[in-house]
Amino acid sequence: MSVTARWICAAMAIVACAWFVVGIRQAIDTSRASAIANQGNHATVAQEREVRSLVRGARLLNPDRQPDVLLGQVEAEHGDRVSARRLLEAVTRSEPQNVTAWLWLTKAAAGDNRLFYLAAFQVRQLEPRFPPP
């Protein structure tokens, strides 16, 4: 094997390792954000700030929208419904089959009957056995 081929193989191995490290970091950040979001109580300002930071890390090179759903959940629970709606509507536009995003959109849509009923309808369409919100 030539020296050039060895350098190319080494560079490819380094890139592959870096990609795995990024993936592991994204999984850890998403898991930590999920743990905060699913505590069952309203998030504090500090917790919401931490979730925002974790979501930024989890978005790095990752097309998955789960971090956005988690942030929307925390924002809805914290009372920032405008930001929650904006995030969750973006998720439902890009992933119309994401029942979790639609469900959290029903909670973020308080005060907007049109959006609430649209989101509730989508939840029932996607998961007919799910109890009404």
C-alpha positions in Angstrom: 0.0 0.0 0.0 1.4 3.4 -1.0 2.0 6.2 1.5 -0.7 8.3 -0.1 -3.3 5.5 0.3 -2.3 5.1 3.9 -2.8 8.8 4.6 -6.2 8.7 2.9 -7.2 5.6 4.9 -6.0 7.4 8.1 -7.9 10.6 7.3 -11.1 8.6 6.5 -10.8 6.7 9.9 -10.4 10.0 11.7 -13.5 11.5 10.0 -15.5 8.3 10.8 -14.4 8.5 14.4 -15.3 12.2 14.6 -18.7 11.4 13.1 -19.4 8.8 15.8 -18.3 11.1 18.6 -20.7 13.8 17.3 -23.5 11.2 17.2 -22.8 10.1 20.7 -22.8 13.7 21.9 -26.1 14.3 20.2 -27.6 11.2 21.8 -26.4 12.3 25.3 -27.7 15.9 24.8 -31.1 14.7 23.5 -31.3 12.3 26.5 -30.5 15.0 29.0 -33.0 17.4 27.4 -35.6 14.7 27.4 -35.0 14.0 31.1 -35.5 17.7 31.9 -38.6 18.0 29.7 -40.2 14.8 31.1 -39.9 15.6 34.8 -43.6 16.1 35.0 -43.5 19.6 36.4 -43.1 23.1 34.9 -39.5 23.8 33.8 -37.7 26.5 35.6 -36.0 29.3 33.7 -32.6 27.7 34.3 -33.9 24.3 33.1 -35.4 25.9 30.0 -32.0 27.6 29.3 -30.2 24.2 29.8 -32.6 22.5 27.4 -32.0 25.3 24.8 -28.2 24.7 25.1 -28.6 20.9 24.9 -30.9 21.2 21.8 -28.3 23.4 20.1 -25.7 20.7 20.7 -28.1 17.9 19.6 -28.9 19.8 16.3 -25.3 19.8 15.2 -25.2 17.8 11.9 -28.4 16.1 12.8 -31.6 16.3 10.8 -33.7 14.7 13.6 -36.4 17.1 14.9 -36.8 15.4 18.3 -34.6 18.1 20.0 -37.0 20.7 18.6 -40.0 18.8 20.0 -38.3 18.7 23.4 -37.6 22.4 23.4 -41.2 23.1 22.3 -42.5 20.9 25.1 -40.4 22.8 27.7 -41.4 26.2 26.3 -45.1 25.3 26.3 -44.8 24.1 29.9 -42.9 27.3 30.9 -45.6 29.4 29.3 -43.7 30.6 26.2 -46.4 29.4 23.9 -45.4 31.7 21.0 -42.0 30.1 20.8 -43.4 26.7 21.4 -45.9 27.1 18.6 -43.3 28.4 16.2 -41.0 25.4 16.9 -43.8 22.8 16.9 -45.4 24.1 13.7 -42.1 23.9 12.0 -41.7 20.3 13.1 -45.2 19.3 12.0 -44.7 20.9 8.6 -41.5 18.9 8.1 -42.7 15.8 9.8 -46.5 15.7 9.4 -46.6 12.1 10.9 -44.9 13.2 14.2 -47.8 12.6 16.7 -45.7 13.8 19.6 -45.2 17.2 17.9 -48.9 17.5 17.1 -49.8 16.6 20.7 -47.5 19.2 22.2 -48.8 21.7 19.6 -52.3 21.2 21.1 -50.9 22.2 24.5 -49.0 25.2 23.0 -52.1 26.3 21.1 -54.0 27.5 24.2 -56.0 30.6 23.2 -55.9 29.7 19.5 -58.9 27.6 18.9 -58.2 27.1 15.2 -54.7 25.8 15.8 -55.8 23.7 18.8 -58.5 21.9 16.8 -56.3 21.4 13.8 -53.6 19.8 16.1 -56.1 17.7 18.0 -57.6 16.5 14.7 -54.1 15.5 13.5 -53.4 13.6 16.7 -56.7 11.7 16.4 -55.9 10.9 12.7 -52.5 9.7 13.5 -53.4 7.8 16.7 -57.1 7.1 16.8 -56.8 5.2 20.2 -55.2 8.3 21.8 -57.6 10.0 24.3 -58.7 13.5 23.2 -56.5 16.3 24.5 
